[in-house]
Amino acid sequence: ELGNVYENQVNVTNRENPNRDRFITFNSDGTFISGGAPYGDLSGTWIITEEKTLRIVPFSEGEVGASEWKVSFEKDIMSWTGTIKSGLDRFELTWRRK
């Protein structure tokens, strides 16, 4: 489940996860599903790139909606930091394992 969302180091969780119900599930076949307000359900593919970033491509948006994230782990917390390449470098997300 999504924990906190930061944009330019400002906590914007209330805007990006108002119902505290966002989630993402990575499947071993390279697909994912995600859901929760305010963005709704989404599915697509994921890979780890040669640059060791997580690349997510939604089926509904294709490459236009693709994003790349630097990923780190600490216990049950996974942190994502957007990459400059994907234009998301102002965002950091934390996820809690359920």
N, C-alpha and C positions, 0 to 999 in steps of 0.2 A: 504494500500500500504506500501511496505517496505521503511522505512526511511534510517537509517544508520546501518551499520554492522561493528562491532569491533572484531578484533582478537588480543588477548593479549593486549587489550586497544589501539590498533592501528586501525585507521579508514581504512577499506578495502572495503568501499562501491563501489568504482569505479570498483573493480574486481568482487565483488559479486552481483552487481546490475547495470551493465554498462549502460543500457538503461532506468534506473529508472522506470521499468515497472513490477517489481515483486509484486505479491499479494497473499493473501490466504483468502479463504472464509470458515468459519466453519458453517456447517449445523446442525440443531437441532437433526438430526437422528444419529449423531456421525460420519459423513463423512466430508471430506474437499476436496476442489479443490484449486490448486495453479498454478501459471504460471509466465512467464517472463524470460528474458535472464539472465544469460546464461544457466539455468537449464531446461527450457521448462515447459510443462504441467505435473502435477502430481496430483494424487488423492489417497485417502486412508481413514483411520479412525483416530479418535482422542478420548482421554478420559482424565479426570482428575484423577490422581492416588491417592492412600491412602496417599502418601507423599505430596499431593497438588501440583504436577507438571503436566504439559501438556505433554502427550505422543502422538506422531504422528507416525503412521505406514503406509507407502506407500503401496498401493496394489501391485505395480510392484516389490517391494523389500522385502516385508514382514518384519519379525523381524530383518533381517540383516540391513535394512535401517531405523529402528526405531530410534527416537530421543526423549529426554526428556528435558524439559525447565522449569525453575522457571519463573513465570509470575507475573508482577506487572503492575498497571495501574496508570496513572496520566492524568486526563482530557481525551483527545482523543488520548493519546499515550499509547500503550501497549509495554512493554519491556520484552524481553525474554533473560534469561541468561542460557546457556547450563549447564547441570549437569555433575558432575564427572562420574556418573554411565553410561551416554551415551557417554562419551569421548569428549563432546563438551564444557567443562567448560572454554575453552579459547575464546568462542564466546559470544557476546551480540548483539541482534538485537532490533531495535525499529520499531514499526509499527504505522502508522497513520490511524485512521478510516476515511473511505470515506463516 
